Amino acid sequence: MNLNDSVKSGFDRPAAMAPEEFVGDGDPGTVSAVVSFLRRNNLSFEAKVIQHATQLVVRDGPNVASVNIYKSGKIVVQGSPSRLHDLLSEMKNALAGGVVPGAVLPFEIERFPDRIREKIPNCDAVIVRFIEEAIVCFKSNALLATAFMLGAASERAINLLIECYADAIADVGNRDKFRSRITTTLEAHSA
């Protein structure tokens, strides 16, 4: 079998996945939107059946909150006051405001710098600052400026990665050759 045969037979496309089923009577579209949000935010949850609804018990460290999703699509957030409760309440309000299910919610964007700091505690401060500026630009609908800020953050990250790679080369001669090739390549592309 050659490459063309595999393309013709559909191997180039991932298999279609069946929609995920959850227990309870909650509105399937709303349940799907909430679950998508919880997964994007790495929040663990457990689905339970309650009368006329699906309940998602959400955990984030010591904090626990419940999201009840009713047949009508109504969402009720329950639990003690906490960052988790506030986050789920913001999600509820964004979904009630007509945000497309599965889309990144507007308030989630503001959490990106904090999430980066949580996931990568030693992340370069300049990279995080560029991302914070990108968010300011995005909220001002300055999309080209947003793209430039994200590009600057990416460039900084790649340059730091290249430096770390170069520093890891034990042989001084090979390290110098690598740095010379990188410098030559960068100069050729910037001209």
MDTraj code that builds the backbone (N, CA, C; nanometers):
import mdtraj as md
import numpy as np

residues = "MET ASN LEU ASN ASP SER VAL LYS SER GLY PHE ASP ARG PRO ALA ALA MET ALA PRO GLU GLU PHE VAL GLY ASP GLY ASP PRO GLY THR VAL SER ALA VAL VAL SER PHE LEU ARG ARG ASN ASN LEU SER PHE GLU ALA LYS VAL ILE GLN HIS ALA THR GLN LEU VAL VAL ARG ASP GLY PRO ASN VAL ALA SER VAL ASN ILE TYR LYS SER GLY LYS ILE VAL VAL GLN GLY SER PRO SER ARG LEU HIS ASP LEU LEU SER GLU MET LYS ASN ALA LEU ALA GLY GLY VAL VAL PRO GLY ALA VAL LEU PRO PHE GLU ILE GLU ARG PHE PRO ASP ARG ILE ARG GLU LYS ILE PRO ASN CYS ASP ALA VAL ILE VAL ARG PHE ILE GLU GLU ALA ILE VAL CYS PHE LYS SER ASN ALA LEU LEU ALA THR ALA PHE MET LEU GLY ALA ALA SER GLU ARG ALA ILE ASN LEU LEU ILE GLU CYS TYR ALA ASP ALA ILE ALA ASP VAL GLY ASN ARG ASP LYS PHE ARG SER ARG ILE THR THR THR LEU GLU ALA HIS SER ALA".split()
xyz = np.array([
    [0.0860, -0.1184, 0.0000],
    [0.0000, 0.0000, 0.0000],
    [0.0897, 0.1235, 0.0000],
    [0.0661, 0.2167, -0.0922],
    [0.1454, 0.3389, -0.0938],
    [0.0679, 0.4523, -0.0269],
    [0.1287, 0.5689, -0.0236],
    [0.0690, 0.6830, 0.0455],
    [-0.0665, 0.7196, -0.0144],
    [-0.0761, 0.7178, -0.1476],
    [-0.2033, 0.7527, -0.2115],
    [-0.3151, 0.6578, -0.1707],
    [-0.2833, 0.5292, -0.1571],
    [-0.3847, 0.4322, -0.1159],
    [-0.4355, 0.4621, 0.0247],
    [-0.3429, 0.4966, 0.1144],
    [-0.3863, 0.5245, 0.2510],
    [-0.4695, 0.6521, 0.2573],
    [-0.4368, 0.7512, 0.1735],
    [-0.5163, 0.8743, 0.1712],
    [-0.6553, 0.8437, 0.1171],
    [-0.6619, 0.7641, 0.0091],
    [-0.7910, 0.7296, -0.0492],
    [-0.8767, 0.6499, 0.0482],
    [-0.8132, 0.5706, 0.1319],
    [-0.8904, 0.4869, 0.2231],
    [-0.9312, 0.5607, 0.3503],
    [-0.8893, 0.6855, 0.3647],
    [-0.9344, 0.7651, 0.4783],
    [-0.8455, 0.7592, 0.6011],
    [-0.7262, 0.7017, 0.5894],
    [-0.6369, 0.6960, 0.7055],
    [-0.5811, 0.8324, 0.7424],
    [-0.5951, 0.9280, 0.6527],
    [-0.5412, 1.0606, 0.6804],
    [-0.6319, 1.1396, 0.7736],
    [-0.7522, 1.0882, 0.8030],
    [-0.8439, 1.1571, 0.8925],
    [-0.8613, 1.0779, 1.0209],
    [-0.8699, 1.1480, 1.1335],
    [-0.8946, 1.0738, 1.2576],
    [-1.0340, 1.0128, 1.2559],
    [-1.0473, 0.9042, 1.3256],
    [-1.1778, 0.8382, 1.3335],
    [-1.2760, 0.9291, 1.4049],
    [-1.3992, 0.9276, 1.3601],
    [-1.5021, 1.0091, 1.4240],
    [-1.5304, 0.9519, 1.5622],
    [-1.5422, 1.0401, 1.6592],
    [-1.5684, 0.9961, 1.7958],
    [-1.7163, 1.0169, 1.8264],
    [-1.7729, 0.9241, 1.8950],
    [-1.9121, 0.9379, 1.9374],
    [-1.9191, 1.0441, 2.0463],
    [-2.0276, 1.1210, 2.0513],
    [-2.0387, 1.2199, 2.1579],
    [-2.0375, 1.1510, 2.2939],
    [-1.9757, 1.2164, 2.3891],
    [-1.9638, 1.1586, 2.5225],
    [-2.0988, 1.1649, 2.5934],
    [-2.1336, 1.0586, 2.6587],
    [-2.2605, 1.0504, 2.7301],
    [-2.2360, 1.0769, 2.8789],
    [-2.3266, 1.1530, 2.9398],
    [-2.3197, 1.1768, 3.0829],
    [-2.4514, 1.1362, 3.1462],
    [-2.4430, 1.0959, 3.2708],
    [-2.5621, 1.0537, 3.3426],
    [-2.6509, 1.1738, 3.3711],
    [-2.7778, 1.1472, 3.3945],
    [-2.8691, 1.2534, 3.4339],
    [-2.9484, 1.3078, 3.3173],
    [-3.0390, 1.3987, 3.3514],
    [-3.1305, 1.4562, 3.2542],
    [-3.0919, 1.5959, 3.2095],
    [-2.9718, 1.6429, 3.2408],
    [-2.9316, 1.7777, 3.2027],
    [-2.9284, 1.7951, 3.0524],
    [-2.9510, 1.9182, 3.0069],
    [-2.9474, 1.9503, 2.8646],
    [-2.8112, 1.9094, 2.8071],
    [-2.8081, 1.8185, 2.7083],
    [-2.6807, 1.7660, 2.6580],
    [-2.5856, 1.8735, 2.6041],
    [-2.6389, 1.9753, 2.5364],
    [-2.5529, 2.0819, 2.4839],
    [-2.4869, 2.1621, 2.5944],
    [-2.5645, 2.1912, 2.6972],
    [-2.5102, 2.2679, 2.8098],
    [-2.4109, 2.1836, 2.8881],
    [-2.4436, 2.0560, 2.9100],
    [-2.3506, 1.9663, 2.9791],
    [-2.2185, 1.9613, 2.9019],
    [-2.2271, 1.9483, 2.7700],
    [-2.1075, 1.9414, 2.6860],
    [-2.0242, 2.0688, 2.6970],
    [-2.0908, 2.1849, 2.6970],
    [-2.0187, 2.3127, 2.7078],
    [-1.9487, 2.3243, 2.8429],
    [-2.0159, 2.2835, 2.9498],
    [-1.9568, 2.2915, 3.0844],
    [-1.8389, 2.1945, 3.0959],
    [-1.8563, 2.0733, 3.0468],
    [-1.7490, 1.9738, 3.0528],
    [-1.6277, 2.0219, 2.9732],
    [-1.6520, 2.0814, 2.8576],
    [-1.5427, 2.1358, 2.7763],
    [-1.4659, 2.2417, 2.8558],
    [-1.5379, 2.3299, 2.9232],
    [-1.4759, 2.4333, 3.0065],
    [-1.3930, 2.3704, 3.1186],
    [-1.4501, 2.2708, 3.1871],
    [-1.3801, 2.2073, 3.2994],
    [-1.2504, 2.1412, 3.2512],
    [-1.2561, 2.0763, 3.1372],
    [-1.1364, 2.0092, 3.0840],
    [-1.0310, 2.1096, 3.0410],
    [-1.0730, 2.2194, 2.9777],
    [-0.9758, 2.3229, 2.9372],
    [-0.9027, 2.3794, 3.0580],
    [-0.9713, 2.3820, 3.1711],
    [-0.9128, 2.4388, 3.2925],
    [-0.8554, 2.3332, 3.3858],
    [-0.8415, 2.2101, 3.3363],
    [-0.7831, 2.0997, 3.4132],
    [-0.8486, 2.0812, 3.5492],
    [-0.9796, 2.0914, 3.5518],
    [-1.0538, 2.0713, 3.6762],
    [-1.1131, 1.9309, 3.6752],
    [-1.0904, 1.8571, 3.7834],
    [-1.1466, 1.7224, 3.7909],
    [-1.2935, 1.7333, 3.8307],
    [-1.3730, 1.6399, 3.7796],
    [-1.5151, 1.6430, 3.8099],
    [-1.5721, 1.5022, 3.8012],
    [-1.6880, 1.4882, 3.8639],
    [-1.7609, 1.3617, 3.8618],
    [-1.9067, 1.3935, 3.8315],
    [-1.9650, 1.3202, 3.7371],
    [-2.1052, 1.3425, 3.7006],
    [-2.1956, 1.2551, 3.7864],
    [-2.3061, 1.3140, 3.8334],
    [-2.4035, 1.2422, 3.9152],
    [-2.5442, 1.2733, 3.8650],
    [-2.6355, 1.1822, 3.8932],
    [-2.7758, 1.2022, 3.8587],
    [-2.8452, 1.2698, 3.9761],
    [-2.9141, 1.3804, 3.9470],
    [-3.0050, 1.4395, 4.0449],
    [-3.1381, 1.4603, 3.9727],
    [-3.2423, 1.4886, 4.0458],
    [-3.3750, 1.4982, 3.9856],
    [-3.3794, 1.6077, 3.8794],
    [-3.4178, 1.5710, 3.7569],
    [-3.4340, 1.6606, 3.6424],
    [-3.3039, 1.7277, 3.5986],
    [-3.1888, 1.6725, 3.6363],
    [-3.0632, 1.7414, 3.6044],
    [-2.9444, 1.6459, 3.6050],
    [-2.8339, 1.7004, 3.5604],
    [-2.7038, 1.6358, 3.5735],
    [-2.6220, 1.7242, 3.6674],
    [-2.5589, 1.6627, 3.7661],
    [-2.4765, 1.7376, 3.8589],
    [-2.3310, 1.7019, 3.8328],
    [-2.2489, 1.8036, 3.8182],
    [-2.1052, 1.7842, 3.8053],
    [-2.0407, 1.8355, 3.9338],
    [-1.9808, 1.7440, 4.0085],
    [-1.9104, 1.7804, 4.1313],
    [-1.7666, 1.8094, 4.0903],
    [-1.7251, 1.9341, 4.1074],
    [-1.5963, 1.9820, 4.0576],
    [-1.4999, 2.0011, 4.1737],
    [-1.3753, 1.9554, 4.1547],
    [-1.2723, 1.9673, 4.2584],
    [-1.1506, 2.0410, 4.2035],
    [-1.1006, 2.1305, 4.2863],
    [-0.9766, 2.2012, 4.2550],
    [-0.9003, 2.2145, 4.3858],
    [-0.8065, 2.1226, 4.4067],
    [-0.7359, 2.1183, 4.5348],
    [-0.8364, 2.0911, 4.6451],
    [-0.8349, 2.1720, 4.7523],
    [-0.9287, 2.1481, 4.8630],
    [-1.0697, 2.2001, 4.8351],
    [-1.0866, 2.2758, 4.7275],
    [-1.2164, 2.3365, 4.6975],
    [-1.3059, 2.2400, 4.6200],
    [-1.4332, 2.2386, 4.6583],
    [-1.5329, 2.1555, 4.5909],
    [-1.6547, 2.2426, 4.5654],
    [-1.7096, 2.2305, 4.4430],
    [-1.8324, 2.3015, 4.4086],
    [-1.9131, 2.2122, 4.3147],
    [-2.0413, 2.2382, 4.3084],
    [-2.1287, 2.1606, 4.2207],
    [-2.1873, 2.2504, 4.1138],
    [-2.1999, 2.1934, 3.9952],
    [-2.2677, 2.2617, 3.8854],
    [-2.3855, 2.1729, 3.8470],
    [-2.5060, 2.2220, 3.8708],
    [-2.6269, 2.1487, 3.8345],
    [-2.6760, 2.2020, 3.7011],
    [-2.6953, 2.1107, 3.6052],
    [-2.7411, 2.1485, 3.4722],
    [-2.8766, 2.0811, 3.4502],
    [-2.9806, 2.1632, 3.4348],
    [-3.1166, 2.1137, 3.4243],
    [-3.1570, 2.0894, 3.2785],
    [-3.2694, 2.0213, 3.2599],
    [-3.3215, 1.9904, 3.1264],
    [-3.3373, 2.1158, 3.0420],
    [-3.3742, 2.2252, 3.1060],
    [-3.3982, 2.3520, 3.0362],
    [-3.2686, 2.4200, 2.9916],
    [-3.1556, 2.3706, 3.0416],
    [-3.0272, 2.4350, 3.0137],
    [-2.9838, 2.5283, 3.1256],
    [-3.0713, 2.5477, 3.2241],
    [-3.0376, 2.6334, 3.3384],
    [-2.9207, 2.5719, 3.4147],
    [-2.8290, 2.6590, 3.4592],
    [-2.7116, 2.6165, 3.5355],
    [-2.7193, 2.6787, 3.6746],
    [-2.6978, 2.5972, 3.7769],
    [-2.6920, 2.6453, 3.9149],
    [-2.5577, 2.6021, 3.9731],
    [-2.4824, 2.7003, 4.0237],
    [-2.3527, 2.6724, 4.0859],
    [-2.3718, 2.6752, 4.2366],
    [-2.3231, 2.5699, 4.3051],
    [-2.3362, 2.5608, 4.4496],
    [-2.2003, 2.5330, 4.5115],
    [-2.1854, 2.5752, 4.6355],
    [-2.0623, 2.5478, 4.7082],
    [-2.0199, 2.6669, 4.7911],
    [-1.9184, 2.6445, 4.8726],
    [-1.8662, 2.7511, 4.9575],
    [-1.7944, 2.8555, 4.8732],
    [-1.7938, 2.9802, 4.9188],
    [-1.7206, 3.0838, 4.8455],
    [-1.5722, 3.0450, 4.8311],
    [-1.5247, 3.0499, 4.7084],
    [-1.3844, 3.0167, 4.6803],
    [-1.3530, 3.0638, 4.5396],
    [-1.2251, 3.0545, 4.5013],
    [-1.1864, 3.0876, 4.3640],
    [-1.2568, 2.9940, 4.2658],
    [-1.2717, 2.8677, 4.3049],
    [-1.3390, 2.7718, 4.2184],
    [-1.4843, 2.8133, 4.1965],
    [-1.5539, 2.8489, 4.3032],
    [-1.6935, 2.8910, 4.2926],
    [-1.7042, 3.0150, 4.2034],
    [-1.6138, 3.1100, 4.2222],
    [-1.6138, 3.2316, 4.1400],
    [-1.5919, 3.1978, 3.9924],
    [-1.4975, 3.1074, 3.9660],
    [-1.4678, 3.0665, 3.8290],
    [-1.5901, 3.0014, 3.7644],
    [-1.6546, 2.9114, 3.8367],
    [-1.7721, 2.8432, 3.7828],
    [-1.8890, 2.9412, 3.7635],
    [-1.8999, 3.0390, 3.8513],
    [-2.0048, 3.1409, 3.8355],
    [-1.9795, 3.2259, 3.7109],
    [-1.8533, 3.2607, 3.6853],
    [-1.8198, 3.3348, 3.5636],
    [-1.8518, 3.2518, 3.4398],
    [-1.8221, 3.1227, 3.4457],
    [-1.8547, 3.0328, 3.3354],
    [-2.0048, 3.0334, 3.3102],
    [-2.0813, 3.0209, 3.4172],
    [-2.2278, 3.0196, 3.4069],
    [-2.2769, 3.1475, 3.3395],
    [-2.2262, 3.2620, 3.3836],
    [-2.2699, 3.3904, 3.3268],
    [-2.2310, 3.4025, 3.1794],
    [-2.1112, 3.3550, 3.1444],
    [-2.0672, 3.3622, 3.0045],
    [-2.1538, 3.2731, 2.9159],
    [-2.1851, 3.1530, 2.9639],
    [-2.2703, 3.0623, 2.8865],
    [-2.4123, 3.1175, 2.8747],
    [-2.4606, 3.1808, 2.9817],
    [-2.5941, 3.2411, 2.9778],
    [-2.5967, 3.3588, 2.8807],
    [-2.4809, 3.4214, 2.8600],
    [-2.4713, 3.5345, 2.7679],
    [-2.4616, 3.4943, 2.6219],
    [-2.4669, 3.3656, 2.5941],
    [-2.4713, 3.3210, 2.4557],
    [-2.3382, 3.2849, 2.3938],
    [-2.2366, 3.2610, 2.4745],
    [-2.1084, 3.2186, 2.4200],
    [-2.1251, 3.0824, 2.3543],
    [-2.0598, 3.0637, 2.2392],
    [-2.0698, 2.9373, 2.1660],
    [-2.0103, 2.8251, 2.2503],
    [-2.0830, 2.7137, 2.2661],
    [-2.0299, 2.6010, 2.3441],
    [-1.8955, 2.5543, 2.2902],
    [-1.8015, 2.5304, 2.3809],
    [-1.6699, 2.4817, 2.3427],
    [-1.5700, 2.5930, 2.3178],
    [-1.6191, 2.7154, 2.2999],
    [-1.5288, 2.8274, 2.2746],
    [-1.4608, 2.8692, 2.4048],
    [-1.3422, 2.9277, 2.3915],
    [-1.2743, 2.9813, 2.5091],
    [-1.3557, 3.1009, 2.5561],
    [-1.3904, 3.1015, 2.6819],
    [-1.4727, 3.2078, 2.7365],
    [-1.3875, 3.3319, 2.7604],
    [-1.4460, 3.4510, 2.7418],
    [-1.3668, 3.5743, 2.7513],
    [-1.2860, 3.5885, 2.8802],
    [-1.3443, 3.5515, 2.9925],
    [-1.2708, 3.5668, 3.1181],
    [-1.1570, 3.4659, 3.1309],
    [-1.1624, 3.3549, 3.0559],
    [-1.0541, 3.2553, 3.0604],
    [-0.9248, 3.3131, 3.0053],
    [-0.9364, 3.3999, 2.9060],
    [-0.8189, 3.4590, 2.8431],
    [-0.7367, 3.5349, 2.9462],
    [-0.8036, 3.6034, 3.0349],
    [-0.7340, 3.6811, 3.1379],
    [-0.6548, 3.5921, 3.2333],
    [-0.6906, 3.4654, 3.2416],
    [-0.6212, 3.3727, 3.3321],
    [-0.4956, 3.3126, 3.2695],
    [-0.4714, 3.3323, 3.1388],
    [-0.3570, 3.2700, 3.0731],
    [-0.2245, 3.2980, 3.1440],
    [-0.1930, 3.4235, 3.1783],
    [-0.0642, 3.4462, 3.2463],
    [-0.0523, 3.3693, 3.3790],
    [-0.1610, 3.3664, 3.4558],
    [-0.1581, 3.2920, 3.5826],
    [-0.1426, 3.1425, 3.5585],
    [-0.2110, 3.0916, 3.4574],
    [-0.1993, 2.9481, 3.4251],
    [-0.0576, 2.9142, 3.3811],
    [0.0044, 3.0048, 3.3053],
    [0.1439, 2.9819, 3.2638],
    [0.2333, 2.9779, 3.3865],
    [0.2140, 3.0728, 3.4771],
    [0.2963, 3.0753, 3.5992],
    [0.2740, 2.9500, 3.6837],
    [0.1495, 2.8992, 3.6865],
    [0.1203, 2.7762, 3.7621],
    [0.1884, 2.6558, 3.6990],
    [0.1780, 2.6452, 3.5657],
    [0.2305, 2.5282, 3.4945],
    [0.3819, 2.5341, 3.4778],
    [0.4366, 2.6559, 3.4627],
    [0.5807, 2.6740, 3.4403],
    [0.6293, 2.7815, 3.5373],
    [0.6545, 2.7442, 3.6621],
    [0.6901, 2.8453, 3.7631],
    [0.8122, 2.9303, 3.7270],
    [0.9066, 2.8740, 3.6537],
    [1.0276, 2.9484, 3.6186],
    [1.0199, 3.0103, 3.4803],
    [0.8995, 3.0288, 3.4275],
    [0.8839, 3.0871, 3.2940],
    [0.9425, 3.2282, 3.2921],
    [1.0088, 3.2590, 3.1834],
    [1.0707, 3.3899, 3.1659],
    [0.9667, 3.5012, 3.1822],
    [0.9987, 3.6007, 3.2634],
    [0.9047, 3.7094, 3.2928],
    [0.8713, 3.7911, 3.1676],
    [0.9649, 3.8017, 3.0742],
    [0.9404, 3.8780, 2.9515],
    [0.8325, 3.8089, 2.8672],
    [0.8366, 3.6775, 2.8606],
    [0.7360, 3.6022, 2.7852],
    [0.5975, 3.6273, 2.8451],
    [0.5869, 3.6163, 2.9765],
    [0.4581, 3.6374, 3.0432],
    [0.4098, 3.7807, 3.0214],
    [0.5010, 3.8750, 3.0256],
    [0.4634, 4.0164, 3.0055],
    [0.4099, 4.0388, 2.8643],
    [0.4745, 3.9794, 2.7639],
    [0.4249, 3.9905, 2.6265],
    [0.2833, 3.9326, 2.6161],
    [0.2583, 3.8234, 2.6847],
    [0.1252, 3.7620, 2.6804],
    [0.0233, 3.8530, 2.7499],
    [0.0619, 3.9130, 2.8611],
    [-0.0282, 4.0073, 2.9282],
    [-0.0622, 4.1243, 2.8359],
    [0.0380, 4.1746, 2.7640],
    [0.0142, 4.2842, 2.6688],
    [-0.0742, 4.2384, 2.5539],
    [-0.0556, 4.1145, 2.5095],
    [-0.1403, 4.0603, 2.4025],
    [-0.2864, 4.0584, 2.4465],
    [-0.3109, 4.0263, 2.5725],
    [-0.4480, 4.0230, 2.6242],
    [-0.5078, 4.1636, 2.6252],
    [-0.4281, 4.2624, 2.6661],
    [-0.4747, 4.4014, 2.6653],
    [-0.5098, 4.4430, 2.5218],
    [-0.4231, 4.4082, 2.4277],
    [-0.4490, 4.4410, 2.2869],
    [-0.5749, 4.3718, 2.2364],
    [-0.5904, 4.2443, 2.2714],
    [-0.7069, 4.1671, 2.2269],
    [-0.8360, 4.2291, 2.2798],
    [-0.8352, 4.2668, 2.4064],
    [-0.9553, 4.3248, 2.4674],
    [-0.9877, 4.4615, 2.4074],
    [-0.8867, 4.5260, 2.3479],
    [-0.9074, 4.6549, 2.2814],
    [-0.9397, 4.6364, 2.1342],
    [-0.9527, 4.5117, 2.0915],
    [-0.9798, 4.4744, 1.9520],
    [-0.8658, 4.5172, 1.8588],
    [-0.7449, 4.5274, 1.9130],
    [-0.6259, 4.5568, 1.8326],
    [-0.5628, 4.4228, 1.7960],
    [-0.6218, 4.3557, 1.6977],
    [-0.5840, 4.2181, 1.6672],
    [-0.4446, 4.2065, 1.6076],
    [-0.4025, 4.3033, 1.5258],
    [-0.2672, 4.2986, 1.4709],
    [-0.1646, 4.3148, 1.5832],
    [-0.1904, 4.4052, 1.6753],
    [-0.1012, 4.4224, 1.7897],
    [-0.0983, 4.2962, 1.8752],
    [-0.2134, 4.2302, 1.8888],
    [-0.2195, 4.1039, 1.9617],
    [-0.1281, 4.0016, 1.8971],
    [-0.1356, 3.9914, 1.7645],
    [-0.0513, 3.8963, 1.6919],
    [0.0963, 3.9282, 1.7109],
    [0.1326, 4.0562, 1.7091],
    [0.2729, 4.0937, 1.7289],
    [0.3211, 4.0575, 1.8697],
    [0.2376, 4.0820, 1.9685],
    [0.2760, 4.0493, 2.1062],
    [0.2949, 3.8988, 2.1237],
    [0.2041, 3.8190, 2.0671],
    [0.2174, 3.6732, 2.0763],
    [0.3393, 3.6259, 1.9987],
    [0.3653, 3.6896, 1.8852],
    [0.4854, 3.6563, 1.8076],
    [0.6122, 3.6875, 1.8855],
    [0.6125, 3.8003, 1.9558],
    [0.7290, 3.8371, 2.0364],
    [0.7496, 3.7387, 2.1510],
    [0.6393, 3.6962, 2.2130],
    [0.6499, 3.5968, 2.3213],
    [0.7043, 3.4655, 2.2671],
    [0.6558, 3.4249, 2.1505],
    [0.7027, 3.3001, 2.0889],
    [0.8498, 3.3092, 2.0507],
    [0.8877, 3.4215, 1.9940],
    [1.0284, 3.4394, 1.9549],
    [1.1199, 3.4333, 2.0772],
    [1.0792, 3.4962, 2.1831],
    [1.1589, 3.4936, 2.3067],
    [1.1721, 3.3493, 2.3577],
    [1.0611, 3.2753, 2.3563],
    [1.0636, 3.1367, 2.4036],
    [1.1557, 3.0508, 2.3175],
    [1.1483, 3.0667, 2.1867],
    [1.2343, 2.9892, 2.0962],
    [1.3804, 3.0254, 2.1168],
    [1.4098, 3.1534, 2.1304],
    [1.5497, 3.1944, 2.1533],
    [1.6046, 3.1375, 2.2839],
    [1.5232, 3.1364, 2.3880],
    [1.5671, 3.0778, 2.5147],
    [1.5875, 2.9274, 2.5017],
    [1.5010, 2.8624, 2.4262],
    [1.5145, 2.7186, 2.4026],
    [1.6438, 2.6886, 2.3274],
    [1.6730, 2.7679, 2.2262],
    [1.7974, 2.7492, 2.1500],
    [1.9191, 2.7684, 2.2407],
    [1.9147, 2.8696, 2.3264],
    [2.0268, 2.8935, 2.4186],
    [2.0456, 2.7765, 2.5152],
    [1.9355, 2.7250, 2.5679],
    [1.9437, 2.6096, 2.6588],
    [2.0012, 2.4886, 2.5871],
    [1.9591, 2.4681, 2.4636],
    [2.0105, 2.3560, 2.3848],
    [2.1603, 2.3731, 2.3630],
    [2.2015, 2.4948, 2.3262],
    [2.3441, 2.5212, 2.3036],
    [2.4242, 2.4989, 2.4322],
    [2.3726, 2.5453, 2.5440],
    [2.4419, 2.5282, 2.6712],
    [2.4557, 2.3816, 2.7108],
    [2.3644, 2.2976, 2.6620],
    [2.3673, 2.1552, 2.6964],
    [2.4679, 2.0758, 2.6137],
    [2.5221, 2.1350, 2.5090],
    [2.6218, 2.0657, 2.4262],
    [2.7544, 2.0653, 2.5021],
    [2.7977, 1.9471, 2.5413],
    [2.9162, 1.9339, 2.6275],
    [3.0458, 1.9732, 2.5550],
    [3.0624, 1.9297, 2.4312],
    [3.1844, 1.9571, 2.3554],
    [3.1869, 2.1034, 2.3124],
    [3.2891, 2.1769, 2.3575],
    [3.2997, 2.3199, 2.3307],
    [3.3050, 2.3474, 2.1804],
    [3.3757, 2.2657, 2.1064],
    [3.3854, 2.2846, 1.9612],
    [3.2503, 2.2710, 1.8935],
    [3.1770, 2.1667, 1.9299],
    [3.0432, 2.1484, 1.8729],
    [2.9477, 2.2588, 1.9155],
    [2.9603, 2.3040, 2.0400],
    [2.8754, 2.4124, 2.0896],
    [2.8999, 2.5397, 2.0080],
    [3.0290, 2.5692, 1.9838],
    [3.0628, 2.6893, 1.9065],
    [3.0131, 2.6784, 1.7615],
    [3.0241, 2.5587, 1.7014],
    [2.9737, 2.5381, 1.5647],
    [2.8223, 2.5597, 1.5600],
    [2.7532, 2.5044, 1.6589],
    [2.6074, 2.5194, 1.6640],
    [2.5700, 2.6666, 1.6752],
    [2.6332, 2.7386, 1.7665],
    [2.6025, 2.8812, 1.7840],
    [2.6358, 2.9606, 1.6581],
    [2.7431, 2.9247, 1.5913],
    [2.7803, 2.9928, 1.4670],
    [2.6732, 2.9704, 1.3600],
    [2.6252, 2.8452, 1.3475],
    [2.5206, 2.8157, 1.2490],
    [2.3928, 2.8919, 1.2807],
    [2.3570, 2.8984, 1.4051],
    [2.2356, 2.9691, 1.4459],
    [2.2491, 3.1188, 1.4149],
    [2.3626, 3.1758, 1.4500],
    [2.3863, 3.3182, 1.4247],
    [2.3806, 3.3474, 1.2766],
    [2.4443, 3.2654, 1.1959],
    [2.4443, 3.2837, 1.0505],
    [2.3030, 3.2744, 0.9946],
    [2.2263, 3.1775, 1.0429],
    [2.0892, 3.1593, 0.9957],
    [2.0026, 3.2774, 1.0342],
    [2.0152, 3.3233, 1.1577],
    [1.9351, 3.4370, 1.2022],
    [1.9707, 3.5633, 1.1263],
    [2.0980, 3.5839, 1.1009],
    [2.1391, 3.7030, 1.0252],
    [2.0884, 3.6972, 0.8820],
    [2.0881, 3.5787, 0.8212],
    [2.0402, 3.5642, 0.6834],
    [1.8894, 3.5951, 0.6747],
    [1.8132, 3.5555, 0.7768],
    [1.6697, 3.5762, 0.7731],
    [1.6310, 3.7187, 0.8120],
    [1.7140, 3.7884, 0.8831],
    [1.6799, 3.9238, 0.9243],
    [1.7230, 4.0264, 0.8199],
    [1.8014, 3.9843, 0.7220],
    [1.8488, 4.0788, 0.6191],
    [1.7429, 4.1077, 0.5150],
])
top = md.Topology()
chain = top.add_chain()
for i, resn in enumerate(residues, 1):
    res = top.add_residue(resn, chain, resSeq=i)
    for name in ("N", "CA", "C"):
        top.add_atom(name, md.element.get_by_symbol(name[0]), res)
traj = md.Trajectory(xyz[None], top)
